[in-house]
Amino acid sequence: MKEKEFINIIKDITKSGYIGDDCAYLKDLGIVVSQDNLVENVHFSMEFTDAYKLGYKSAMVNISDIAASGAEPKYLTVGLSLPDKINTDFVRDFYKGIKDASDDIEIIGGDITGNDRIFISITIIGTTEGRKISSRKNAKEGYKIIVSGNHGSSAAGLKELSTGQKSKFTQQHLMPNAQVSFSKYISKNIKYDYAMMDTSDGLMDALLQISRSSNVLLDINFEKIPYDKDLEKFDNYKDLILYGGEDYELVACVPQNFYVPHSFEIGKVKKGSGIKLDGEYVKNAEEKLFNHFKEQK
């Protein structure tokens, strides 16, 4: 994937120890920082959404990164580039969506410019006081692998939108919810190092990133992965669950005896490398992962 190659080049040139997780943990300042870009016809299409839903989802995408770190989301800035055809109603509804998604998070500024398509860039800051911050390199042999909720629903929603259908899945795609409470419980109660990521690029992507960063084997039982049973009407429903992105759930590797309410244990961390699914090594997973450099709707 080009994205991973580019990140490796950036890490090699900058020599930055902060690049690797979804958020940069600035321990001396007691904060985490993350930034995400959303580009029209790459991450979203105005054929399928509206300004309010777009603002809502733009905020949730970034809140989810802070949740993945274990921090408390606190402040955000919005960079917005818009074509000439966009009117004031769009901007008003977009910011209403951001505000409703952000709850107690304060919008502290940003920038607005012109462009030939809609481009959104949000920077979000979280506070770390009283919380233990995660890293994808902290999965350890003997840990259990847990997730916060269902997978595959958002990808199913996107498939339906692309064929003119609407269902509960389309709503989950257009207006996801970051798992802030799940994150808060873990980071305020855990005593040991742990790994956690959101599944914005798919459950399998998150598992691969944790496996590689921690140099461990993640042994997964597919039957234990939670999903909406209505997904089974899709021919490729297992791929939607494993590789479909934008569910914005959390996957975490935590000590076996650490209890997390409303979590689902889907596997174990073991000695080795890679991913096993139902006892078989997963091969060529990268070919199915989401590619941000391929234009899509």
N, C-alpha and C positions, 0 to 999 in steps of 0.2 A: 504494500500500500504506500502511495506517495507520502501521505501524511506522516507515517512513522519514519520514513526515510528523511523527510525534511526536519522532523523533530530531532533526529539523531545528529544531523548536520549542525543544527542550532546549538545543541548541547555541546558538541565537540568544539565549536568555535568560541562560544561564550564561557565555557568551563564553569557554568553556573550549577551549584548544588541544589538550587531551588526548582529546577525543571525536572519533571518526571511524574508528579502527581497532578490531579486536576486543579489543585490550589497550591500556591506558593505559601509555605508556612514561615512567616517572619517572626521567629521566636522572640527576638529582642524587642519587637514592637507589640507583641501579644496579639497579632492578627494573622489572618489568611487572606489571600487575594486571588481572584480568578477573573478571567475575561473570556467571553465567547462572542463569536460573530455569527449572524444569521443572514444569508444571502437569498434574495428572491430567485426562485426557480432552481435553487440548489437545496435549501433547507425547507422552503415553503413555497406555495403557489397561492396567489390571491384568487384563483379560481375556486379554491376549496375553503378559504378562511375569510375573516373580515378583520378590520383594524383592531377591534376590541380583543378578539381571540388571539390575534398575533401579538399584541402587547402582553397579554396574560402569559402566553407560552414563552415569550422572550424572557420574561422575568423568571419563570419557573425553571427554565433551562439553567440559569445561573444560580438560582437558589439551591438547585440540586447539587451543583458542584461544592458549595459550601457545606451542605448536609453530608456529602461524601467524605469531607475532611473531619467531620465531627464538631466543627465550630458553629457559632450562632450567627446567622446572617444579619447584618446590621445596616450597611449603607450600600447604595448602588448609584452608578452614573450611566447615562444613556447617550450613545453616539448614534445619530440617525441621519442617513442620507436618503433623499427622496427625489423622484422624478418631478418634472414640472406639473404633470397632470394631477398630482396629489393635492387635495384641498384641506382646509382647516378642520373639517369634520373628521377626517382620517386621523390627524394628529391628536385631536381631543379624545377620540375613542381609543386610540392606541395607548395614550397615557392613562386613561381610565382602567384599561386592562392591566397595565403594569402596576398601577396603584392597588387594585383589588387583589392581585396575586401577591403583592409584597407585604401586605398586612402591616406588621410593626417595623418593617424595613424602611429607612428613610431614603428618598430620592434626593441626592445632593447636587446634581448638576449633569453636565455632559456637553454635547455639541450637536449642531444640526447643519447639514450641507446639502447641496444638490448632487444628483447622480442619475444614471440612465435606468437604474432599477433600485428597488428598496434594499438598503443595507443597514443592518442593526448591529451595533457593537456595545455590549454591556460589560462594565467592570463592577464587580461586587466584592465587598469587604466583610469579613466575619471576625468576631472576637473569640478569643480562645480561653478566656478566664474561667476557671473551674471545670475545664474540659480537657480530656486527653485526645490529642490529635492523631488521626490515622495516617498510614502510608501504605501504598500497595506493596512495599517491600517487607512488610511485617507479618506475613503469613508464616506460621511455624508448624512443623510436623506435629501431629496430634491435635491440632485445632479442628473445629467443626466449621463447615461452610453454611452460612445462613443467607436467606434473602428476605426482603421486607414484604413482597407481595407478588401478584400475578405478572407473568411475562407473555408477550406475543400480542397483546390486545392492541397496542398502538400500531404495530405493523399491519395487523388485520384491518384496522381503520383506514390506513393509507391505501391499502389494496382496494377497499370498498369505494373510497373517494375517487380513485382513478377510474373506476367503472361506473360512476354515477350513483352509487348506492349510499345509504346512510343507516347507521345503527348505533348501538351503545359503543361500539368500537371506534367509530369516527369521532365521537365526542372525546373519548380517551386519548385519541391522537391529537386533537386540536387543543384540548385544555387539560394537560397532565398536571399532576400534583407531586411536588417534591416531598420526600419522606423525612421531614424535619423532626417529627416526634421520635421516630425510630432512631435517628442519628443522635438526638439529644440523650435518650436513655443510655445508649452505649457509651458515649463520650463522657457522661457525667458519673457513670458507675463502674466502668472497667478499670482495672488496676494494671493490666499488662499491655504491652505493645500489641497492636492489632492492625489488620489490613481492611480497608473498606473503599469501595468505588461505587459510583452510580452506573446504571446499565443503559446510559443514553445511546451508546453505540452497539447495544446488544449484550445479552448475558454472556455469550461465548467470548466476546471481545474483552469484557471485564475480567473473566476468568483467565484468559490468556495473559493479560497484562499483569495480573497478580502472580500467576505462576512464574512468568519470566523474571519479574522484579524480585521475587522472593526465592527463586531457584528451588521450587517445590513442585510436587505432583498434586493436582487437584482431582480427586476421584468423585465423580458426580453420578447420582442415581436419577435418571430422567423422571421416573414416576413420582419423585418427591418434589419436583419443580412445580410450584402452584401456577395454574392457568385457568382461564375461563373455559369450561367444557364446550361452550358453543364454538370455540376455535376449531373443533374437530370437523366442522363442515368444510373447512379448507383442505384441499388435497395435500398441501405442504405445511400443515399446521405445526409439525415439530420444528421445521426450519424457522417458522415465525417465532416460536418460543425461544429457540436457541440463538438465532442470528438477527431477528427483527429488533430494531432499535427504538429509542424514544419512549420507553416505558417509564423511565426515571425512577425506577426502584433502586434499592441499594443491595449490594452483595457484600458480605463481610466474613472474614476469617477470624474467629475468636476462640478463646480457650473452651474446651469441651464442657466444663462445669459452669460456664458463664451463661446465665439465663437471660434471654431477651424476649419480652412479651410480644406476642403477635408476629413471631418470626417463624420461618420454615427452614428446617435443616435439610439441605440437598446433597451433602457429601462430606468428605473428610480431606484434610491436608495430609499428604504422605511424603515420604522420602522419594526423590526422583525429580522428574521434570515433565511438563506438558499437562494435557488434560486427558483423563479417562472418562468415558461415558458408558455406563452399564458394563464396565469391565474391559472395554476396548479403547485403545488410544485413538484420539481424534486426529485425523490427518487432513492436511490441506484446508484447515478452517479459514485461513486468511482469504481464500478465494470467495467465500460467502459473506465476508464482513462488509459493512457499509463503507463506501468510498466517497469522501467529501469532495473529491476532485472530478467526479462524474456528475454532469448536470442532470437533474431530475426534478420531479415535482413533489 
